[in-house]
Amino acid sequence: MRASNHGFPLFSVLVFITLLALQVVNGDLINNFYMKSCPQAERIVQDVTFRLVRSNPSLSAQLLRLHYHDCFVRGCDGSILLDTVGTNQSEKDARPNLSLLGFDAIDQIKSEVEKACSGVVSCADILALAARDAVSFPSKNRPLWPVLTGRRDGTVSRSSEVTGNMPSPFSDFATLKQIFEKKGLTVSDMVILSGAHTIGVAHCGAFSRRLYNFTGKGDADPSLDPKYADFLRTKCPNPADSSITVEMDPKSSRSFDSDYFKILTQKKGLFQSDAALLTDASSSQTVKQLQNPKAFFSSFANSMVKMGAIEVLTGPNNGEIRQQCRFVN
């Protein structure tokens, strides 16, 4: 990680203040919800996640993306983890979710937690914790954001509900703003959470239109740096090959840092939705502020806790605790 260790004490204080404040705001989600019912739960999630990320570093971006995709449809209820049963296609079979990975990792973590405490810890909480731990792995003892727990698992997952709720790489600013505001998130949160694009890769199909046929006339997107577009064309042929991927943050795709916001100002954001963040004055100003690592890490911690509380199911009368994350009980 490129953030200086000199910012760690301040970062720790900010996260602690965030944790205390958001426990009040989020009500039923609290810190260490399983302290009495399964005190070893969070340690097990962390240990298994660290082990898996050590052997597969790309898992960090995969689990973070999985958490995002879960929260924007039906809230953070683990519904993205459910398999299709019968004729009802689940969320994971919707087109925007077909490239999601990390399901097997969640299955492994859930299995280990179940051995210690059967029927106690929700898949939704496991996903939220694992996403945080996977991204935090390089810093080991420095969790990058607090995860409040107490979510219960949803029992409904429909592919038809993904479109219109999940931000798309093709979205313009107005569409992005509408989707985020519908989930109780501000424009500032939208920009901050887009910083997740600092890790991971993208399939060529998610941005090839910007390279070859942006307006339907065989042209390139003028908001994309021409030299970077030339480079991307050497990686992604036309028509797009779905098996080819490109780093979302050039030369820094495994380092969770503030570089994403620097490349945005250089017109090297990979997606149309990335470039859209510069089309609004307020959003563009936030992009500039978040180039500062301290500003990014503290802001990201705040926004992740807010996102992790979207439409959560809590209390004994809502949802369930799944025995297996892929199926309802």
C-alpha positions as CSV (number, residue, x, y, z in Angstrom):
1,M,0.0,0.0,0.0
2,R,1.3,3.4,-0.9
3,A,-0.3,5.4,1.9
4,S,2.3,6.6,4.4
5,N,2.4,5.0,7.8
6,H,2.7,8.5,9.2
7,G,-1.1,8.9,8.7
8,F,-2.0,5.8,10.7
9,P,-2.7,7.3,14.1
10,L,-5.0,9.9,12.6
11,F,-6.7,7.3,10.4
12,S,-7.3,5.1,13.5
13,V,-9.0,8.0,15.3
14,L,-11.2,8.8,12.3
15,V,-12.3,5.2,12.0
16,F,-13.0,4.9,15.7
17,I,-15.1,8.1,15.6
18,T,-16.9,6.8,12.5
19,L,-17.6,3.5,14.2
20,L,-19.2,5.2,17.2
21,A,-21.3,7.6,15.2
22,L,-22.6,5.0,12.8
23,Q,-23.5,2.6,15.5
24,V,-26.1,5.2,16.5
25,V,-27.1,6.0,12.9
26,N,-27.5,2.3,11.8
27,G,-29.3,1.2,14.9
28,D,-29.5,-2.6,14.7
29,L,-26.1,-3.0,13.2
30,I,-23.4,-2.9,15.9
31,N,-19.8,-3.6,16.4
32,N,-19.0,-7.2,17.2
33,F,-22.6,-8.4,17.1
34,Y,-21.4,-12.0,17.6
35,M,-19.4,-11.3,20.7
36,K,-21.5,-13.6,22.8
37,S,-23.1,-16.0,20.3
38,C,-19.9,-16.8,18.3
39,P,-16.9,-14.8,19.7
40,Q,-14.4,-16.4,17.3
41,A,-16.5,-15.6,14.2
42,E,-14.7,-12.5,13.0
43,R,-11.3,-14.0,13.6
44,I,-12.2,-17.1,11.6
45,V,-13.5,-15.0,8.7
46,Q,-10.2,-13.0,8.8
47,D,-8.0,-16.0,9.0
48,V,-9.6,-17.9,6.1
49,T,-9.8,-14.7,4.0
50,F,-6.1,-13.9,4.6
51,R,-5.2,-17.5,3.7
52,L,-7.2,-17.4,0.4
53,V,-5.9,-14.0,-0.6
54,R,-2.4,-15.0,0.1
55,S,-2.7,-17.7,-2.6
56,N,-4.9,-15.6,-4.9
57,P,-4.3,-11.8,-4.6
58,S,-7.0,-11.1,-7.2
59,L,-9.6,-12.2,-4.6
60,S,-9.4,-8.8,-2.9
61,A,-11.1,-7.0,-5.8
62,Q,-13.5,-10.0,-6.4
63,L,-14.9,-10.0,-2.9
64,L,-15.1,-6.2,-2.8
65,R,-17.1,-6.2,-6.0
66,L,-19.3,-9.0,-4.7
67,H,-20.1,-6.9,-1.7
68,Y,-21.0,-3.9,-3.8
69,H,-23.3,-5.9,-6.1
70,D,-25.0,-7.5,-3.1
71,C,-25.8,-4.2,-1.4
72,F,-27.2,-2.3,-4.4
73,V,-29.9,-5.0,-5.0
74,R,-32.3,-5.7,-2.1
75,G,-29.7,-4.2,0.3
76,C,-26.8,-6.1,2.0
77,D,-28.7,-9.3,2.5
78,G,-26.5,-11.9,0.8
79,S,-29.0,-12.3,-2.0
80,I,-26.2,-12.1,-4.6
81,L,-24.9,-15.4,-3.2
82,L,-28.1,-17.4,-4.0
83,D,-28.1,-19.9,-6.9
84,T,-30.8,-20.0,-9.4
85,V,-33.5,-22.6,-8.4
86,G,-36.0,-23.8,-11.0
87,T,-37.2,-21.1,-13.3
88,N,-36.4,-18.2,-11.1
89,Q,-33.1,-16.7,-12.2
90,S,-31.2,-15.3,-9.2
91,E,-29.2,-12.1,-9.2
92,K,-25.9,-13.8,-10.0
93,D,-27.4,-14.8,-13.4
94,A,-28.2,-11.3,-14.5
95,R,-26.0,-10.1,-17.3
96,P,-24.1,-7.4,-15.2
97,N,-23.3,-10.1,-12.6
98,L,-22.1,-12.9,-14.9
99,S,-18.4,-11.9,-14.5
100,L,-18.6,-11.9,-10.7
101,L,-16.1,-14.2,-8.9
102,G,-15.4,-15.1,-5.2
103,F,-18.5,-17.3,-4.5
104,D,-16.3,-20.3,-3.7
105,A,-14.3,-18.2,-1.2
106,I,-17.4,-17.2,0.6
107,D,-18.5,-20.9,0.7
108,Q,-15.2,-21.9,2.3
109,I,-15.4,-19.1,4.9
110,K,-19.0,-20.0,5.7
111,S,-18.0,-23.7,6.1
112,E,-15.3,-22.9,8.6
113,V,-17.6,-20.5,10.6
114,E,-20.3,-23.2,10.7
115,K,-17.9,-25.7,12.2
116,A,-17.4,-23.3,15.1
117,C,-21.0,-21.9,15.4
118,S,-23.7,-23.6,13.4
119,G,-26.6,-21.5,12.3
120,V,-25.4,-18.3,14.0
121,V,-23.5,-16.1,11.5
122,S,-25.2,-14.8,8.4
123,C,-23.8,-15.0,4.9
124,A,-24.4,-11.3,4.5
125,D,-22.2,-10.5,7.4
126,I,-19.5,-13.0,6.2
127,L,-19.5,-11.2,2.8
128,A,-19.2,-7.8,4.4
129,L,-16.4,-8.9,6.7
130,A,-14.5,-10.9,4.0
131,A,-14.6,-8.0,1.6
132,R,-13.0,-5.7,4.2
133,D,-10.4,-8.3,5.3
134,A,-9.5,-9.2,1.7
135,V,-8.8,-5.6,0.8
136,S,-7.0,-5.0,4.1
137,F,-4.8,-8.1,3.8
138,P,-1.5,-6.3,2.7
139,S,-1.7,-4.1,5.8
140,K,-2.5,-7.1,8.1
141,N,-3.3,-5.5,11.4
142,R,-4.8,-2.4,9.9
143,P,-8.4,-2.9,8.9
144,L,-9.3,-0.3,6.3
145,W,-12.8,0.3,7.5
146,P,-15.0,-0.9,10.4
147,V,-17.7,-3.5,9.6
148,L,-20.8,-3.3,11.8
149,T,-22.6,-6.7,12.0
150,G,-26.0,-8.1,12.7
151,R,-27.3,-8.5,9.2
152,R,-29.6,-11.4,8.4
153,D,-29.9,-13.2,5.0
154,G,-32.6,-12.5,2.5
155,T,-34.6,-15.3,1.0
156,V,-35.4,-13.7,-2.4
157,S,-33.0,-13.1,-5.3
158,R,-34.3,-12.1,-8.7
159,S,-32.2,-11.3,-11.8
160,S,-34.9,-9.0,-13.0
161,E,-34.2,-6.6,-10.1
162,V,-30.6,-5.9,-11.0
163,T,-31.1,-3.6,-14.0
164,G,-31.9,-0.1,-12.7
165,N,-30.4,-0.8,-9.2
166,M,-26.8,-1.7,-10.1
167,P,-24.5,1.1,-11.3
168,S,-23.3,0.3,-14.8
169,P,-19.9,1.0,-16.4
170,F,-21.9,2.7,-19.2
171,S,-23.8,5.1,-16.9
172,D,-23.6,8.9,-17.2
173,F,-23.5,11.2,-14.2
174,A,-27.3,11.7,-13.9
175,T,-28.0,8.0,-13.9
176,L,-25.3,7.3,-11.3
177,K,-26.5,10.0,-9.1
178,Q,-30.1,8.7,-9.2
179,I,-29.0,5.1,-8.4
180,F,-26.9,6.2,-5.4
181,E,-29.4,8.6,-4.0
182,K,-32.1,5.9,-4.2
183,K,-29.9,3.9,-1.8
184,G,-29.4,6.8,0.6
185,L,-25.9,7.6,-0.7
186,T,-24.7,11.1,-1.6
187,V,-22.8,12.3,-4.7
188,S,-19.7,12.4,-2.4
189,D,-20.3,8.7,-1.4
190,M,-20.6,7.9,-5.1
191,V,-17.2,9.4,-6.0
192,I,-15.6,7.9,-2.9
193,L,-17.0,4.4,-3.5
194,S,-15.9,4.5,-7.1
195,G,-12.4,4.5,-5.7
196,A,-12.8,0.7,-5.4
197,H,-11.8,0.7,-9.1
198,T,-8.2,1.2,-7.9
199,I,-7.9,-2.6,-7.6
200,G,-9.0,-5.4,-10.0
201,V,-9.4,-5.9,-13.7
202,A,-12.2,-5.3,-16.3
203,H,-13.3,-7.3,-19.3
204,C,-12.8,-5.5,-22.6
205,G,-16.5,-5.5,-23.4
206,A,-17.2,-3.1,-20.5
207,F,-15.3,-0.3,-22.3
208,S,-14.6,-1.3,-25.9
209,R,-17.3,1.0,-27.2
210,R,-15.2,3.9,-25.9
211,L,-12.4,2.7,-28.1
212,Y,-14.0,1.8,-31.4
213,N,-17.6,3.1,-31.8
214,F,-18.5,5.6,-29.1
215,T,-21.2,7.5,-31.0
216,G,-21.9,4.8,-33.6
217,K,-19.6,6.3,-36.2
218,G,-16.5,4.3,-35.6
219,D,-15.0,6.9,-33.3
220,A,-13.4,7.0,-29.8
221,D,-14.7,8.6,-26.7
222,P,-13.1,12.1,-26.7
223,S,-13.1,12.1,-22.8
224,L,-10.5,9.2,-22.9
225,D,-6.8,10.1,-23.2
226,P,-5.9,9.4,-26.9
227,K,-2.6,7.7,-26.0
228,Y,-4.2,5.6,-23.4
229,A,-7.0,4.6,-25.9
230,D,-4.2,3.5,-28.3
231,F,-2.7,1.4,-25.6
232,L,-6.1,-0.2,-24.8
233,R,-6.7,-1.0,-28.4
234,T,-3.4,-3.1,-28.4
235,K,-5.0,-5.1,-25.5
236,C,-8.6,-5.3,-26.7
237,P,-9.4,-6.3,-30.3
238,N,-12.6,-5.3,-32.0
239,P,-15.0,-7.0,-31.6
240,A,-14.3,-7.5,-27.9
241,D,-13.0,-10.8,-26.6
242,S,-14.8,-11.6,-23.4
243,S,-11.8,-13.6,-22.1
244,I,-9.4,-10.6,-22.1
245,T,-9.1,-8.3,-19.1
246,V,-7.3,-5.1,-18.5
247,E,-6.2,-3.4,-15.2
248,M,-8.7,-0.8,-14.0
249,D,-5.9,1.2,-12.4
250,P,-2.9,0.9,-14.7
251,K,0.2,-0.5,-13.0
252,S,-1.5,-0.3,-9.6
253,S,-4.3,-2.8,-9.9
254,R,-3.3,-4.8,-6.7
255,S,-2.6,-1.9,-4.5
256,F,-5.5,-0.3,-2.7
257,D,-4.6,3.4,-2.9
258,S,-5.7,6.8,-4.1
259,D,-4.1,6.4,-7.5
260,Y,-7.5,5.9,-9.1
261,F,-8.4,9.6,-8.6
262,K,-5.1,10.6,-10.1
263,I,-5.7,8.6,-13.3
264,L,-9.2,10.1,-13.5
265,T,-7.8,13.6,-13.8
266,Q,-5.4,12.2,-16.5
267,K,-8.5,11.0,-18.5
268,K,-7.5,7.4,-17.9
269,G,-10.6,6.2,-16.2
270,L,-11.5,2.9,-17.9
271,F,-15.3,3.1,-17.8
272,Q,-17.7,5.7,-19.1
273,S,-19.0,5.9,-15.5
274,D,-15.4,6.8,-14.4
275,A,-15.2,9.7,-16.8
276,A,-18.7,10.8,-15.8
277,L,-17.4,11.8,-12.4
278,L,-15.5,14.7,-14.0
279,T,-18.6,16.1,-15.8
280,D,-20.1,17.6,-12.6
281,A,-18.4,20.5,-10.8
282,S,-19.0,19.1,-7.2
283,S,-18.0,15.6,-8.2
284,S,-14.9,16.8,-10.0
285,Q,-13.8,18.7,-6.9
286,T,-14.2,15.6,-4.8
287,V,-12.1,13.6,-7.2
288,K,-9.3,16.2,-6.7
289,Q,-9.6,16.1,-2.9
290,L,-9.4,12.3,-2.8
291,Q,-6.0,12.2,-4.5
292,N,-4.7,12.8,-1.0
293,P,-4.3,9.3,0.6
294,K,-5.4,10.4,4.1
295,A,-8.6,12.0,2.7
296,F,-9.3,8.9,0.6
297,F,-8.9,6.3,3.3
298,S,-10.9,8.1,6.0
299,S,-13.7,9.0,3.5
300,F,-13.8,5.4,2.1
301,A,-14.2,4.1,5.6
302,N,-17.2,6.3,6.2
303,S,-18.9,5.5,2.9
304,M,-18.3,1.8,3.2
305,V,-20.1,1.7,6.5
306,K,-23.0,3.6,5.0
307,M,-23.1,1.3,2.0
308,G,-22.9,-1.8,4.2
309,A,-26.1,-0.6,6.0
310,I,-28.3,-0.3,2.9
311,E,-31.7,-1.9,3.5
312,V,-30.3,-4.5,5.9
313,L,-32.5,-7.1,7.4
314,T,-32.1,-7.3,11.2
315,G,-33.8,-8.8,14.2
316,P,-35.3,-12.3,14.6
317,N,-38.4,-11.7,12.4
318,N,-36.6,-10.7,9.3
319,G,-34.7,-13.0,6.9
320,E,-32.8,-16.0,8.2
321,I,-29.4,-17.3,8.9
322,R,-28.6,-19.6,5.9
323,Q,-26.9,-22.9,6.5
324,Q,-25.4,-22.6,3.1
325,C,-24.9,-19.3,1.3
326,R,-26.1,-20.6,-2.1
327,F,-29.5,-21.8,-0.9
328,V,-32.3,-20.7,1.4
329,N,-32.9,-23.0,4.4
